Amino acid sequence: MGRTPPSPRRPRRARPPHTERPELERYDASDTALAQRILDPHYDVVRLLARGAVACTHLVRDREAGRELVARVLRWEVAKDETARAHLRRLTRAGLSLAHPNIVRTFAMSRDEEPVPYAICEFVDGTDLASLLQQGGRLPAENAVRIARDVAAALEAAHAHGIVHGSLRPSDILVTAGVHAKIYEFDSPLFGDSGVLGNPRYAAPEQLQDPGSGARAPADVYALGAIFHEMLTGEDPFPAASAMKGLRTKLEEPPTAAPAAAPPVQELLRRMLDPEARRRPTAAAVRAALEPASPA
């Protein structure tokens, strides 16, 4: 699954203030040399792992513990926006409280006054679900069920702490070689300038209807339903030519069939993708329903 983590701790810093670090004005979150200067000195940057819309992830080695971890460093265009910084600080602090086998652990975060925020997280040797779907189009049914069960368990734990993801997508889910899944981002980025959290393909109807209403737990269940359907079929459950047509389809039509799924799973999918948030099962109910159908 991942490496044994070090004891949680807050990064130590002894660096000049932002006004004395003009190189940050041209900071590229994917630049490993600059990442090394931004991170706490006892983390050695090994290599860039991924570039994201909000942050870039670097593999780092803890000099004291000798263990590999991941540093998520905000992109400069996000880091210089105080509203975005405050939002991500809240979410990172919330992530520090989540200890669950299906959630990538957050161990430490930069200080509030740092010009470029970052978080130190667990390293998991796996592949994001988006890449797996791009490679194969769909997954074997038993793998899809197992991944959906793990993600439901992660959402159940987060919701119990009052934490809602709000923008769950396949790229937020890591899958190990043993086909176990972990959610590794709770940063809820906006989709472009629309005000909609995440990707409209996975957004619940209520998020598309009222983008300013904020994310709720049923929207996470809806997103998982859309991802689960895609894992089983390789297709969007509500194919549409535009975002507005997609909203009408989600509100007025049933999802496309998932013939690879057993009848109880098909019924569960239908309930997860219900246009009425109040009629969807909870993440806990989804996890319980999938337990009998998923391999150990």
C-alpha positions, 0 to 999 in steps of 0.5 A: 500500500504505502510506506510506514509514515513518520510521526506527524509533525509540523515542518520547521522553517528558517527562511527569509520572508517573501519580500526577500525571495523575489524568485517566487514571482516566477515560481513554477510548482513543477520546478524541483530546484525551486521546490527544494528551496521552498520545502522544509530543509530536512526534505530532499526532493527526489523527482516530480511525480505529477502536475495538477491544476492546483498543485504539483506533487514531488517525491521527497525523502525525509532526511531524518527518518529516511522514508519517502513521502510526497510534497504537494506544492501549490502553483503560484497562480493559486498561492498568490490568491489569498481566498484560495490559500485560505480555502486550501489551508482549511482543507489541509488542516481537516486532512490532518485529522483523517486517518483511514486506510483508504485516504492518503494521510496528510502529515504536515503543512507549511505555516500560514505565512509561507508564500507558497503553501505545501503539504507533506503526505503519505507516499502510495505506490499506485496509479491514478484511476483516470490513467487506468481508465484511459489505458483500458476503457473500463475495468473488470467488474470485480475490480470496479466493485472493490475500488468503489467500496474503498472510495465509499469507505473513505467518503464515509470516514470524511463525512463522519468528520464533517469533511466533504470532497465536493469534486471527486474525479478519477484523477483523485483516486490512487489504485495500488497493484493489489487493487486497493484505492485511496482518495488523495486529494480533498482540495475541491478546485473550481472547474474553470470560471464556472463556479462549479466544483470539480468536473461537470461530468461528475458533478451532481445536478444540485451543484450544476443548478446552484454552484454557490450552494457549496458541496454536500455529502450527497454530491460525493455519493453522486460523483462516486456513482458516476465514477463507478459507472465509468469503471464498469462501462468505460462511458459517462452515465449521462452522455451529452454534447454540452454542460446544459444538456448534461444537466437536463439529462441528469435531471430527466433521464435514467443513467445508461445501462451497466450490463457488466454489473450484477442486478443489485449493483445496477440498482445501487448505481441507479440510487447513487445517481438519483437526481434528488439528493435526499434519495441517494444512499449515504456513503456508509450505505454504499460501502455496506451494500458493496461489501458482500459483492467485493473481493477481500 
